[in-house]
Every structure is written in structure tokens, then in C-alpha cells.
């Protein structure tokens, strides 16, 4: 080993040690859940603190704490109360912000639950929540102080933990990505079927690169909250069922859009289990699903498109990938003078840092059509898991973006 190599190795070791010390300096090995209500309409949005909860262990990253891999449609910044130093950041998207683009939001106001996980601070911190519009402008912001000794921070997951089964243990559980599958619409007697469905989804995910080659970095559990009724609600058919998460089709009056609005219930169910990223499996034959970046994804299970749908939706919720299909219309969802934050879409406004390296190598291009638009938005490849269910792989652009995300969480 040369002196230069030794010097670089020592420098890398010092950086890693400093990062670990930063975590131990500011945070305990437990989780603080921030529950918020986002409310308003297309004209004005507001943020309210709902409840704070503490869970026994922290399953998120302990390095690159003040960085975000993607901008998202919103961000949380945690700062030391004394000097204002940023000590943790989290980016996200929400159903509330999707709803703001609907016709209903032009004439009515609504409120949505949201829940976010941060490491539990050792001392007082100031938490700022920001929401961005589709031009990446801040439209709502709220800052509040959190005291770790606050007696009204509810303790969850210290007892009565929802039963779960480990499907895959990461090679190194101190530096991995924690995924929890959650049962929705499965009665107690149907839990063996849920576990089998979770295993099917696991194998589907790891049939795709880059997950296949990085499989050792993932820890996966199947969490089993029973539902009173079997199946999920389908409002278009007049069917409303009593299920663990109250999920339903016809979100925003879109038939196949299957989501849950009960984010507090979801995280209460998961409290005390090893999780950060969430995949909800719905016990239904009705085709549909949905995925929200750094929130959750939800997929139907009782059909032949189950495997591609759950993987596609994980591309949204984990990777922040945008849809690469269009609706065959010219209605713009992205402005030509704003670059999408999604790593697999571009308006060419600011293409730097995306997949220009793959274009230079002849492995991808700039193909018009994506992000629900026929014109003005470009993807990198003709077809991809983020475009259709028929293609068997993520395209090279999406694979690169997903690998970058994996490395962000694990290196």
C-alpha cells in the first residue's frame, strides 16, 4: 500500500468516525415520530403539529445526516436549538400536495395526516417543515421546538408490538435499509397468505437491478395487523370495509388509485418493529396501487400484475422516481422553465447531475414523453418499469438513480 493510499484510507476513516460521533453527539438510538396535519386548498396551505411519539430504536441512517438525496415536494430540517446548526434533514412528498392539483382543491379545503421519522434528539432542537409547489417554491413553512424531555411525547412500540415475521436479515444490520411489508385487508386467518404475498413481493423486487446485486443491504419484515373484513374498500362499487388501514380505491376520484389516509394508524401499527420504508399489501383482486416518496407504497395482490405493480410503486416511494408514461394529452404537469426533482425526468432546463453520463456513454438518451405529458418532459429510455408493467427491468437511468439512493443510505 502506497503512502497516498494510506493517507486516503485514514482520511476516509476519520470522516466516517466524525459522522458517527455527530450522530452520537446529537441523537439517541431511538425514533421521534413527528405527526402533522397539512391543511388548506389550492390557494393557501398551512402546517399544524398534531402529536409527537417516541419509539425504542432508530432504523434510519446515521451518516450524511444533514443531506437529502432528492429535493422532494417538502423537507424537514432539524437544527440544534442553541446555534441553529442543521443536524438532520429529510425530504418527502405527500398526498396532500397531490390533492392540491385536483379540481376539488380549487373550491374546497381539506386536511391530511402526515407522519415523519427522525432520530430522537438528546437536547432541544428546532424543527422546520417546508412544503413546495410545482415550481419548487416554498408555499408553507412551520418551525417548532422539540424538547426530548417533554412528558407529552407519547411512547409507542415499547409494548404490544404488532406481530411480525423477518423475511430477510441484512448482512450488516447497523448499515442497511429497513423495509416493512404491512398487511391491509387480511383477516387473522389470512395471515399465512399475507406472508406468502410478502415473500412474492420480496422476490419480485430483488429480481430487478440494482436491488438484485445489493440484496445483502436490505432487512425485510412482514407486519401483521388483522383486519375485521377481508379485502379493501371500493367506493365506485359502494363497498366500504373495516380494515386495518382504511385504504380505498378512487383516491381523488381516480378509480385505480389505491391509498390510505390514516398515516398515524399506519405508524402506530409499525411502532416497535424494524422499519423505515413501508410497503402496504392490499388483499384485493381489484387492480391498483400508489406510491409516495418517503411515505409508503400500496399495491394490490390478487392479480397477475401484482409483482410489477409493487416494484413500480417502490420506485416511487423509495427512489423518488417519476412516472415515465403520458396521458396522451398536452395538459402540462411540469413547467418548461423548471427542472423536475425526480431523477428520471427532465425538461432539459437543468439536466446536470441526472443521466448526462449515460448519454455520453451511449447507454441512454432523451426521449420526449413522461411525467404524464406527451411533450416537454423527457425520459432516458424507450421503456422501463416506471413506464409499463410489461417491461421486465428498470431502465439504465432508473437503475443508476436507485443505486445512488441505496448508496446514500448505506455508505
C-alpha positions in Angstrom: 0.0 0.0 0.0 1.4 3.4 -1.0 1.7 6.4 1.3 -1.0 8.1 -0.7 -3.4 5.2 -0.4 -2.7 5.0 3.4 -3.4 8.8 3.7 -6.7 8.5 1.8 -7.8 5.5 3.8 -7.0 7.3 7.1 -8.9 10.4 5.8 -11.9 8.3 4.9 -11.8 6.5 8.3 -11.6 9.9 10.1 -14.6 11.2 8.1 -16.7 8.1 9.0 -15.7 8.3 12.7 -16.6 12.1 12.7 -20.0 11.3 11.2 -20.7 8.6 13.8 -19.7 11.0 16.5 -22.1 13.6 15.1 -24.9 11.2 15.4 -24.0 10.1 19.0 -23.5 13.8 19.9 -26.9 14.9 18.8 -29.1 11.8 18.9 -30.1 8.8 20.9 -30.7 5.4 19.3 -34.4 5.8 19.3 -37.0 7.3 17.0 -39.0 10.5 17.2 -42.2 10.5 15.1 -43.5 13.8 14.0 -47.2 13.8 13.3 -48.5 16.8 11.4 -51.8 18.0 9.8 -51.3 19.6 6.4 -54.4 21.6 5.5 -55.7 24.2 3.1 -56.7 24.5 -0.6 -55.1 25.3 -3.9 -54.6 28.9 -2.8 -53.3 28.6 0.7 -51.7 25.8 2.7 -51.0 25.5 6.5 -49.0 23.1 8.7 -50.0 22.1 12.2 -48.3 19.9 14.8 -50.5 17.1 15.8 -48.6 14.8 18.1 -45.0 13.6 18.9 -44.2 9.9 19.6 -41.1 8.1 20.7 -40.3 4.5 19.6 -37.5 2.3 21.1 -34.9 2.2 18.3 -33.6 4.2 15.3 -33.6 2.3 12.0 -32.6 5.2 9.7 -29.2 6.5 8.5 -26.5 7.6 10.9 -24.3 9.2 8.3 -24.9 12.1 5.9 -27.4 13.4 8.4 -27.8 16.9 7.1 -28.1 15.9 3.4 -31.1 14.9 1.3 -30.7 12.6 -1.8 -33.6 14.3 -3.5 -35.4 17.6 -3.0 -38.9 16.1 -2.9 -42.1 18.1 -2.5 -41.2 19.0 1.0 -38.4 18.9 3.6 -37.9 18.7 7.3 -34.8 20.4 8.8 -33.7 19.7 12.3 -31.4 22.3 13.9 -29.6 22.5 17.2 -31.6 24.9 19.4 -28.6 26.7 20.6 -26.7 27.7 17.5 -29.0 26.8 14.6 -26.7 24.2 13.1 -28.6 21.8 10.8 -28.1 18.3 12.2 -30.7 16.2 10.2 -32.7 16.6 7.0 -35.5 14.6 5.4 -37.2 15.1 2.1 -40.6 13.8 1.2 -43.8 14.0 -0.9 -47.4 13.8 0.3 -50.9 13.0 -0.9 -51.9 16.5 0.3 -49.7 18.1 -2.3 -51.0 15.8 -5.0 -54.5 16.8 -4.0 -53.7 20.5 -4.4 -53.5 19.9 -8.2 -57.1 18.5 -8.3 -60.2 20.4 -9.3 -61.6 19.8 -5.8 -58.8 21.8 -4.2 -59.8 24.9 -6.3 -63.1 25.1 -4.4 -62.7 23.2 -1.1 -60.4 22.9 1.8 -59.2 19.6 3.3 -56.7 18.3 5.9 -54.4 15.3 5.6 -52.4 13.4 8.3 -48.7 13.1 7.8 -46.0 11.3 9.8 -42.2 11.5 9.6 -39.4 9.8 11.4 -36.3 11.4 12.7 -33.7 10.2 15.2 -34.5 11.1 18.8 -32.6 14.3 19.9 -30.6 14.4 23.1 -31.2 18.1 23.5 -33.7 20.7 22.4 -34.0 21.1 18.6 -35.9 23.4 16.3 -37.8 21.5 13.6 -38.8 23.3 10.4 -41.3 21.8 7.9 -41.5 23.2 4.4 -43.9 22.4 1.5 -43.0 23.3 -2.1 -45.3 23.9 -5.1 -44.7 22.5 -8.6 -42.4 25.4 -9.3 -40.2 24.4 -6.3 -41.2 27.5 -4.3 -41.9 27.3 -0.6 -45.6 27.8 -0.1 -45.9 26.8 3.6 -43.4 26.6 6.4 -43.6 26.0 10.2 -41.0 25.8 12.9 -41.4 24.4 16.3 -39.1 23.5 19.2 -38.9 19.9 20.5 -37.7 19.2 24.0 -36.7 15.5 24.4 -37.9 15.5 28.0 -41.4 16.6 27.0 -43.8 14.4 29.1 -46.5 14.6 26.4 -44.3 12.8 23.8 -46.3 9.5 23.5 -44.3 6.3 23.9 -45.2 3.7 21.3 -43.8 0.3 20.4 -42.4 -0.4 23.9 -45.1 -2.9 24.4 -48.0 -4.5 22.5 -45.9 -4.6 19.3 -47.7 -5.8 16.2 -46.7 -9.4 15.4 -44.2 -9.6 12.5 -42.0 -12.1 10.7 -38.5 -11.5 9.4 -38.3 -12.3 5.7 -34.7 -11.3 5.2 -32.0 -10.2 7.5 -29.4 -7.7 6.2 -25.7 -8.8 6.3 -24.9 -5.8 8.5 -28.0 -4.6 10.4 -26.1 -1.4 11.5 -25.8 -0.2 8.0 -28.8 -1.3 5.9 -32.2 -0.3 4.6 -35.2 -1.5 6.6 -38.4 -2.3 4.8 -41.6 -3.4 6.4 -44.5 -5.0 4.5 -47.8 -4.3 6.1 -51.0 -6.4 5.8 -54.1 -4.5 4.7 -57.5 -6.3 4.3 -56.2 -9.6 5.6 -58.2 -11.2 8.4 -56.3 -13.2 11.1 -56.9 -16.5 9.3 -55.5 -15.0 6.1 -52.1 -14.0 7.6 -50.3 -17.0 6.1 -51.4 -15.8 2.7 -50.1 -12.3 3.5 -46.7 -13.6 4.4 -46.6 -15.6 1.2 -47.6 -12.4 -0.7 -44.8 -10.5 1.1 -42.3 -13.2 0.0 -43.6 -12.9 -3.6 -43.1 -9.2 -3.5 -39.7 -9.5 -2.0 -38.5 -11.8 -4.7 -40.1 -9.6 -7.4 -38.1 -6.6 -6.0 -34.8 -8.5 -6.0 -35.3 -9.8 -9.5 -34.6 -6.2 -10.6 -31.3 -4.4 -10.6 -29.9 -2.6 -8.7 -31.7 -4.3 -5.9 -30.6 -7.8 -7.0 -26.9 -7.1 -6.6 -27.4 -5.0 -3.5 -29.8 -7.5 -1.8 -27.5 -8.0 1.2 -28.1 -4.4 2.2 -31.8 -4.9 2.9 -33.6 -6.0 6.0 -37.2 -7.0 5.4 -40.1 -7.9 7.8 -43.8 -8.7 7.3 -46.0 -6.9 9.8 -49.4 -8.5 10.5 -52.2 -6.2 11.8 -55.5 -8.1 11.3 -58.5 -6.5 9.6 -62.1 -7.1 10.6 -63.1 -7.5 6.9 -61.3 -9.3 4.1 -60.4 -7.1 1.1 -60.4 -3.3 0.8 -62.9 -0.5 0.1 -64.0 0.2 -3.4 -66.2 3.3 -3.4 -67.1 3.1 -7.0 -68.9 -0.2 -6.2 -70.4 1.2 -2.9 -68.2 -1.1 -0.9 -66.8 0.2 2.4 -64.9 -2.3 4.6 -63.4 -2.3 8.1 -59.7 -2.8 7.5 -56.5 -2.1 9.5 -55.6 1.0 7.5 -58.9 2.0 6.0 -57.4 2.1 2.5 -59.6 2.6 -0.6 -59.6 2.9 -4.3 -60.8 6.1 -6.1 -58.4 8.4 -4.4 -59.0 11.8 -5.9 -61.8 10.1 -7.9 -59.3 8.1 -9.9 -60.5 4.5 -10.0 -57.2 2.7 -9.8 -55.5 5.0 -7.3 -55.4 2.9 -4.0 -54.1 4.7 -0.9 -54.7 5.1 2.8 -55.1 8.5 4.5 -54.5 7.0 8.0 -50.8 7.8 8.4 -51.0 7.9 12.2 -52.6 4.5 12.4 -50.0 3.1 10.0 -47.1 4.2 12.1 -48.8 3.1 15.3 -49.1 -0.4 13.8 -45.4 -0.3 12.9 -44.1 1.2 16.2 -41.6 -1.2 17.8 -40.9 -3.1 14.5 -37.7 -2.6 12.5 -38.8 -0.3 9.7 -38.1 2.9 7.8 -39.6 2.3 4.3 -43.1 0.9 4.0 -44.9 -1.3 1.5 -48.5 -2.0 2.1 -50.0 -5.1 0.5 -53.8 -4.9 -0.1 -55.8 -8.1 -0.2 -57.9 -7.4 -3.3 -58.3 -8.6 -6.9 -59.0 -5.0 -8.0 -56.0 -3.7 -10.0 -54.4 -0.6 -8.4 -51.8 0.9 -6.2 -50.0 4.1 -5.3 -46.6 5.3 -4.1 -45.5 8.5 -2.3 -41.8 9.4 -1.9 -40.6 8.7 1.7 -44.1 7.9 2.8 -45.3 4.5 1.7 -46.4 2.5 -1.3 -49.5 0.4 -1.6 -50.2 -2.4 -4.1 -53.0 -4.9 -4.8 -52.0 -8.6 -4.5 -54.6 -10.9 -6.0 -53.8 -10.4 -9.7 -51.2 -11.3 -12.3 -49.9 -7.7 -12.3 -49.1 -7.8 -8.6 -45.3 -8.2 -9.0 -44.7 -5.4 -11.5 -47.1 -3.0 -9.7 -45.4 -3.4 -6.3 -42.0 -2.9 -7.8 -43.1 0.1 -9.8 -44.7 1.7 -6.7 -41.5 1.1 -4.7 -39.7 3.0 -7.4 -41.8 6.0 -6.3 -41.8 5.6 -2.6 -38.1 4.6 -2.1 -36.4 6.0 -5.2 -38.4 9.2 -5.8 -38.8 8.1 -9.4 -41.4 9.8 -11.5 -43.9 8.1 -13.8 -42.5 7.8 -17.4 -45.8 7.4 -19.2 -48.0 10.2 -20.5 -51.8 10.5 -20.7 -51.8 11.4 -24.4 -52.7 15.0 -23.7 -50.9 18.3 -23.8 -52.0 19.4 -20.3 -48.8 20.4 -18.5 -47.8 19.0 -15.2 -44.3 20.3 -15.3 -43.2 23.8 -16.4 -40.6 24.0 -19.1 -38.5 26.5 -17.1 -38.4 24.3 -14.0 -36.3 21.1 -13.7 -38.2 18.2 -12.1 -36.6 17.0 -8.9 -37.4 13.4 -9.9 -34.1 11.8 -11.1 -35.5 10.1 -14.1 -37.3 13.0 -15.7 -36.0 16.3 -17.2 -37.4 19.3 -19.0 -33.8 20.0 -20.1 -33.9 23.2 -18.0 -31.0 21.9 -15.8 -30.0 18.4 -16.9 -26.8 18.4 -14.9 -26.4 15.7 -12.3 -29.0 13.4 -13.8 -28.1 10.9 -16.5 -25.9 13.0 -18.8 -23.1 10.5 -18.1 -25.2 7.7 -19.6 -26.0 9.9 -22.6 -22.2 10.5 -23.1 -21.6 6.7 -22.9 -24.4 5.9 -25.4 -26.4 4.0 -22.8 -29.4 6.3 -22.7 -30.8 9.3 -24.5 -33.5 12.0 -24.2 -36.9 10.7 -25.3 -39.8 13.0 -25.2 -42.9 11.9 -23.2 -43.1 11.3 -19.5 -44.4 12.7 -16.2 -47.9 12.4 -17.7 -47.0 14.8 -20.5 -46.7 13.9 -24.2 -44.4 16.9 -24.9 -41.9 19.0 -22.9 -40.8 16.2 -20.5 -38.1 13.7 -21.3 -37.1 10.3 -20.1 -33.9 8.4 -20.8 -35.0 5.2 -22.3 -37.8 3.8 -24.6 -39.3 1.6 -21.9 -38.9 0.9 -18.2 -40.6 -0.5 -15.1 -41.6 3.1 -14.4 -43.4 3.3 -17.8 -45.2 -0.1 -18.3 -45.9 -3.3 -16.4 -44.7 -5.4 -19.4 -41.0 -4.5 -19.5 -39.1 -6.7 -17.0 -36.5 -4.2 -15.8 -35.8 -0.7 -14.6 -34.0 1.2 -17.4 -30.4 2.2 -17.0 -31.4 5.7 -15.9 -33.6 4.4 -13.1 -31.1 1.8 -12.1 -28.5 4.5 -11.7 -30.8 6.7 -9.6 -31.8 3.7 -7.4 -28.2 2.7 -6.9 -27.4 6.3 -5.8 -30.2 6.1 -3.3 -29.1 2.8 -1.9 -25.6 4.1 -1.5 -26.9 7.3 0.2 -28.5 5.2 2.9 -25.7 2.6 3.3 -22.3 4.2 2.6 
